[in-house]
Structures are given as structure tokens and as C-alpha cells.
């Protein structure tokens, strides 16, 4: 699954914000700046910088569609 779609499905960030964050290199996967087309795999570590705060998550599962209540089961915060 593409990184941009994974971020949307897992509800980590809103879709309209990811473009700005990708171009500013605020999203990294396994320590490297990632493009929207990066293919997310189970076990990848995604780091998202929100200004002063940084969120680091590990991909546990990949699903095409999830309910809001089930979205947090796709990742684990580190």
C-alpha cells in the first residue's frame, strides 16, 4: 500500500496535510525521507514531525479500509 493511502486509512494525519509534510521532508520511513509512492510494509517505522512534537509508529497491519475505531490497530506508537 502506498504511504499516502496508509496515512489516510490509519488516520495518523489528514489527507490535505500530508502533501505539505512530504515536501518538507517531515515524514520519514526507517530513517529516510519518504515519498507518497513509498510502498509501506509490515514492520516499517514511520516518523512524523508535527512542529515541536514527533510521532513514531511501527506498522503492524495493512488494510485497504478500516473503521475509525479499528484504525489504531494498524500501528503501534513507539
RARAKA-V532847 format. One record per pair of residues at least 6 apart in sequence whose C-alpha atoms are under 8 Angstrom apart, sorted by the first residue. I is the first residue (numbers start at 1). J is the second residue. D is the distance in whole Angstrom. If there is no record, write none. Layout:
<<I;J;D> <I;J;D>>
This chain:
<<1;39;5> <1;40;6> <1;41;8> <1;62;7> <1;64;8> <2;36;7> <2;37;5> <2;38;6> <2;39;5> <2;40;6> <3;35;8> <3;36;5> <3;37;6> <3;38;5> <3;39;6> <3;40;6> <4;15;8> <4;18;7> <4;36;5> <4;37;7> <6;40;7> <6;62;7> <7;13;6> <7;14;8> <7;15;8> <8;14;6> <8;15;6> <9;63;8> <9;64;7> <9;65;6> <9;66;6> <9;71;7> <10;66;8> <10;71;5> <10;72;7> <10;74;6> <10;75;8> <11;68;8> <11;71;7> <21;27;6> <22;34;7> <22;35;6> <22;36;7> <25;33;6> <25;34;7> <26;33;7> <26;47;8> <26;48;6> <26;49;5> <26;50;8> <27;33;6> <27;34;6> <27;46;7> <27;47;6> <27;48;5> <27;49;7> <28;34;5> <28;46;6> <28;47;5> <28;48;7> <29;44;7> <29;45;6> <29;46;5> <29;47;6> <30;44;6> <30;45;5> <30;46;6> <30;47;8> <31;45;8> <31;47;8> <41;59;7> <41;62;8> <42;58;8> <42;59;5> <42;60;6> <42;61;6> <42;62;7> <43;58;6> <43;59;5> <43;60;6> <44;58;6> <44;59;5> <45;56;7> <45;57;6> <45;58;4> <45;59;6> <46;56;6> <46;57;5> <46;58;6> <46;59;8> <47;54;7> <47;55;6> <47;56;4> <47;57;6> <48;54;6> <48;55;5> <48;56;6> <49;55;6> <55;77;7> <55;78;8> <56;77;6> <56;78;5> <57;75;6> <57;76;5> <57;77;4> <57;78;5> <58;75;5> <58;76;5> <58;77;6> <58;78;7> <59;74;6> <59;75;5> <59;76;7> <60;73;7> <60;74;5> <60;75;5> <60;76;7> <61;73;7> <61;74;5> <61;75;7> <62;74;6> <63;74;8>>
